Amino acid sequence: MGKIIPIMARTGPSLLPRVSRLLRGYGENLKLARLRRKYSAETVAQRAGISRKTLSRVEKGDSAVALGIYARVMQVLRLEEDLAKLAVDDPLGRKLQDTALSPKHRAPKRPSSSSPSVDSANKPEETS
């Protein structure tokens, strides 16, 4: 008798709901861009080198579709420059980096102009 091999669907870490919504919105935006250009799904899929089913998944914001596929669809729609906008601003990364940077040497404190300066000659001597 042959072995029974269990077949399981590939599962990866799930996306946060907020990220899933963003991805769906991105897919909808690509579909709207296609419709504004009056391109058929067949035309875009063919030019991107993908199937119509994959294009449908892109337009639904499917997270299992590779980023390269999204990029090819954007290229067909002449939106490839929008890829440069992804992760351009990284405020959290900058904050983390800035906290890790510590000054090597501090400059000496300057005497403030509003209060009289006290030099060591005018200080009373301490006795033990």
Beta strands, then each sheet from edge to edge (+ up, - down):
end
